[in-house]
Amino acid sequence: MTALQQQGQAAKAATYVLATAGTARKNAALNAIADVLTERQTEWLSANAEDVAAAKEAGMRPAMLDRLTLTPERVAGIVDGVRQVAALPDPIGRVDKMETRPNGLIIGRRRVPLGVIAIIFEARPNVTVDAAALCLKSGNVCILRGGKEAIRSNRCVAELMRQALRSVGLPEDCISLVQDTSHETANELMHLDGYVDVLIPRGGAGLIRAVAKEASVPVIRTGEGVCHIYIDDEADLDMGASILFNAKCSRPSVCNAVECVLVHRDIAADFWKRALPLLAQKQVELRCDAEALSLLGPDAIPASEADWDAEYDDYILAVRTVGSMDEAMDFIAAHGTQHSEAIITKNYFKAQHFLDHVDAAAVYVNASTRFTDGGEFGLGAEIGISTQKMHARGPMGLEELTSCKYVIYGEGQVR
């Protein structure tokens, strides 16, 4: 038996305890995690500083360094997120419906954990805690496999969380970290049938597609974020410029950041007069079609075909000029990843048409795509943004980490 199989076996054993631990014990564990991360944050920050130094030495891009870096303020935000999860209603044991059949059987549907959730993610140490907290509250055991760039941070925080679990009498294997960050171990995790009930990849499009193609265990695809904003010919152009700046520049490395803007040609010149000065503040590189290039000149470079499908995770924006909303929607259908799409318009009927016809997990009217987030949607933290239609779609909070079982009460009925 390999080390990862042993880890999977231990995780599976822990599911039988955690599934019936009850809300009070799970909340006690979450509050213990929040306490230990607060009291011993210097250890986590020190480990993270080593990761950041190594990443800089290796030439990691600034936007990705931002994802990797922890600060006291970010740790405080992570801790607050754990406490928010503790305060959320527990979905486990909730009965969605209970009805009496003509034969007298009483049949109900009860919420239960999925079991063992494996999560493969990249250089984001906050995900280690967010994912563990959500899994814990929803009664799921988690096996975490982060990227090599964050291994010191992840080892430190995983051990702190395991200590917190022990302090409240829960098995430490409710949360475990894959210590080996090699591709071989990731591949083994994707095939850990019999131990892993579902695998959730969090990261760039390349990671997610590779996992979905390779894994033999069930996969929930998350986070592929080729998001678009369409600036309609009836848009408030100042609003559109402000929204575009926020969606691209507030945190370009996250999956709900916009990667491509579609601008109606009738208002393109006026729109870019407003948008360019904002984007210039962050030195956003514009990769444009020929029509936009003629407007933007030296402020832009020609786009290649690959740019229309690119998830940059950086201060880079693809620019496409369109002649109608229908053309914009056709482009989104061809190049989007069904994550988050937005229209900027003052026309109510166009807005409704866009909402009805664009196929994505989140569709916006006159707002930034950056709101596609579990916390912003009132779900607490999220384990990822699902871009598929089964078993969950959009920000995945506690309820999306559950399944159901049918419970049947009888009085001797036979068939």
N, C-alpha and C positions, 0 to 999 in steps of 0.2 A: 504494500500500500504506500503510495507516494505521500509526501508531506501535505500536499493540497487535498488529497483524498481524506487524510486524517482530520484536516481542518474542516472539511465538509461534513464528515461523520460527527464531529463535535458540535458543529452548528445544527445539524439535524436533531441531535439529542436535546439541544437547548430549546428547540421549538416546542417541545411537549411541556416544558415548564412555562415558557413565556406566553404561550397561547392562552393559558388559564391563570396568568398571574394576577389579573384584576387591575382596575384603573389606579387604585391607590398605590400599589407597588410600582407600577410603571411610572407614575408621576413622581414618586419618591426617587426613582432612579434618574429621571430626567433632571430633577432639581439637584441631585447629588452631582451629576455631570456639570451642570451650570456652576455649582459652587466650586468644584475642583478646577474648572477651567479659569475661573476668576482668581482663585487663591494661588494657582501655580502657573499663571499665564506667562511668567518670565521664562519658564522652561520651554514652553511652546514657541514663544517669540525668538528665543535663542536658537532653537532648532531650525526655525524658519529662516533666520538670518543666514545660517549656513547654506540652506537651499538657495536663497536669493543670490548669495555671493558666488556659488558654483554656477548658477544659471547665467549670471552676468559674464562670468569667465568664459562660458560656452557660447556667448553671443546671442542669448535669447532676446527676441524682439521686445521693445518697451511695453506694448499692449499686453503681451503674455506675462511679462514680469509683473505687471499690475495685478493680474489674476493670482499670481503666486504669492505676492507679498501680503503679510499680516502686519497690522499695526495695533496698538492698544485700543484704538477706536473700532477697528474691524473686529477684534476679539470681543469687545463689549457688545457689538451688534450681533455676533454669532451667539453669544451667551443669552442675549435678550430673545433671540429666535428660539433657543431651546426652551426657555421659560414660557414663551408663547405657545409652543407645541404642548407643553404640560397643561396649559390652561384650556386647550381645545377640547371639545367633546370627544369622548372615546367612541369610535365607531364599532368596536368589537362587542359582539353580543346583541347589538341592536336588531330588532325584528322588523323587517321592512313591511311584511304583511302577514296576517294570520286569518285564515278563513276555515269555516266548517263545510265540508263536502256533504253531498246528499247522503252518503253512506255513514256519516257521523265522524269520519276522520277529521281531525283538526290539523291543518297543514300550514306551517309557517316557514318563512325564509329568514335565516339569521346570518348576520355579517361575521366572517371569520378571517383570520390572517391568511396571506398567500403562502407563508412558510419561510423558506430560506431565500432571501433576495441577495443576489450578487450584483455589485455595482462596479463597473469599470469606468474610471474617469481620469482626466488629465491633471495638469498642474494647478489644482485649486484646493488648497487645504480646508477651506470652509465647507466644501462638499462633504468631507469626511464626517464632520459633525452634523451638518444639516441632514444628511442621508441617515446617519445612525439614529438621530432623534426621531425622525419620522417613522423609521422602521420599528423602533422600540415602542412608540406610542400605539402603533397599529398592530402590535403583537408579533411582528416579523423579526426573525434573526437576520443579520446582514453580514455578508462577507465583502469587504471593501478592497478594491485593487486600484490604487492611485498610480499616477505617473512617476517615473524615476526622479523627475525634477523636484518633487515634493516629498520624497521618501523620508527624510529626517523629520519634517513637520508631521507627517502622517503617523510615523512610528511613535512619536512622543504623545500625540493627542489620542491615539488609539489606546495606548497603555493607560493614560489618565482616565479614559472612559471605562475601561475594563475594571480599574480600581474602584470607580464609582459604583459599578454594577455589583461588585463583591460586597461593598459596604452596606448595600440594602438587601443582600441575600439572594440576588439573582445570578444565574450562571454568567461568568465573564465571557463565555463564548457566544452570548447574544450579540456581541460585537467583536469582529475579528478582522485583522488586516493581513492581506497577502504580503509577505515580507519580500518575496522575490519579484522584481519588476520586469523580468525578461519577457520577451514575446512568447517563449515556450510555455511559461506559466500562465500567461493570459489565455493562450490557446487551450491549455488544459482546463482552465476555469470555464471556458465556453462549452466544454464537453463533460461537465461534472454532473452527468445524468444520475439520478437517484439521490442526489444531495441538494442540488440547486433547483428551486421551483420556478424562478424567473430571473432573467439577467437584464439589467438596465445599463446601457452604455451612456455616459455623459461626456460630451466633448465635441470636436469638430466633425464635419461631414465624413472625412476619411475614416476616422475611428468607428463611427456609427455604422457606416456601410460595411466595413470589414467585419464587425461583430455580427451584424444581421446575416451576412453571407456565410460566415464560418460556423456559428454556434449551432449546436444540436439541442440545447435547452431553449425553452421559450424566451423570446426577446421582446422587450418594449422599446421601440426606437424613440429616442428623445433628442431634441436640441439642434437638429439640422436647421440652421437659421439663415436661409437666403430670403430675407424679408424685403418687401417693396413699399414705397410710398408713391401714390399717384397724385400729382398736382393737377387738378381739373381746371378747365377754362373758366369755371365759375367759383374758383377758390378764393378765399381771403389770402392774398399772397404773403402778407406779413406773417400771418399765422402759419402758413405753409413753410416759410423759411425758418421760423422758430422751431417748429416741430421737426423738420429735417435736421437741423443742427443738434437738437436734443437726441434724436433717434440714432444719429451717426456718432456723435462726439461725447456723449455723457459717459459711456463705457463701450468703446468700439469692440472689445474682445468678447462680449457676451452674445448669446444666441438670439436675443431679441433686438439687437442693433440692426438698423437698416443697412442693406448692402447695395441697393439699387433704387434710384429715383426715376420715375417716369413722369415727364413734364409735357403737358399739352402745348403744341407748337404755337397756338394763338397767344399764349401768355408767357412763353418761355423767356423772351428778352426781359420783360418786366420782372419776372420771378427771379431770374439770376442776378439782377441788380440788387435784390434784397438778400438773396441767399449767399452769394459769393463772399461778401465781407465777413459773414458769420463763420463760414467754413474755413476761411483764411486764418482765423484765429488759431485753429488747430492744424493748419497746413495740410488740409485734406487733399489728397491726390484724386483728381477727377479723371475717370476713364470714360470717354464719350463716343457716341456715334457721330457720323459726319455732320449731321445737322446741328447738334449741340456744339461740336468742335468749331463750327463757323461762328457761333455766338461767343464762345468762351475764349477762343484763340490761345494765347500763351498760358492761360490759367489751366489748361487741360492737355491731356494726351489721348491719342486714338485708342479706342477699346478693341480688344480682340474678341473672337467668339467665346473664348473661355471666360471672359469677364462677366458674361450674362448669367453664368452658373456659379460664380465664385462666392465663397464665404470667406471674406478677407480677414475678419477679426482684427482690423487695423484701421488707421485713418485713410482709407481708400474707399471711393464711392463710384459705382458704375452709373452712368447717366444715359438715358434713352429718351428720345423725343417721339411722341405719339400724336396721332391726329384725332383720337376719340377715346372715350372711356372703354368702349368695346375692344379697341386695339390694346389698351393697357391691360384689360382683364385677360385677353388671349395670351399676352406676353407673360403675365403672372402664372397662368395655367401651364405654360410651356417651361418656365424656368424657376418657379417657386418651389419651396419644400413643404408647403402646407403648414407653416409655422404661424407667422403673423403678417398681415397685409393691411394697408391703410389707404383711405381716400381722403383728400382734402377738398371739400366742396361746400358751397352754400346752398346747393340744390338738393332739397329733401328727397325728391324722386330718384335722382342719380345715386344718392347715398343708399337708399333702400335697395336699388337694383344691384349695387356693388355688394351689399351685405348678403343678398340672396344668391348671387351667382359666383362669388369668389369662394373657392374651397380651401379653407385653412382652419387651423385650430382656434385662431383669434382673428377677427376682422374688425377694423377700427374705422370710425368716421371722426375726422378732425381731432385726432389724438395720436400721441407717439406710440410706436410699437414697443417701446421700452416698458410699458405697463404689463406685458405678458409675464406675470410673475405670481407665484403662489401667495406671497404676502400682500401684493397689491390687489389680488382678486379675493382677499379675505379668507384664504385657505390656510394661513400660517405659512411656514416654509414649504418648499416643494422639493420633490426628489428629482424632478426634471420636467421638461415641457414635451409631452408626447405629441409626435407629428403623425401618428397613425390613428386608425379609427377603432381598433380593438386592442386591448381591453379598455383603454383609457385614452382620452384626447385632451390636449391643453395642459395647463399646470397640474401636476399630479400631487395632490395632498393626501390626507389620511385615508379618505374613502376609496381613492383610486388604488390604494395598497391593500385592499381587502377583496375577498371573494365571498361566496355565500355557501351555506349548506341548508338543505331543507330538513326541518324537524317535524315529525309526524306523531301525533298523540292518538292512540286508538283504544278501543274497549273490546278487543278480541276479533276485530274485523279480519276476514280472509277473502281471498279473491279466487 
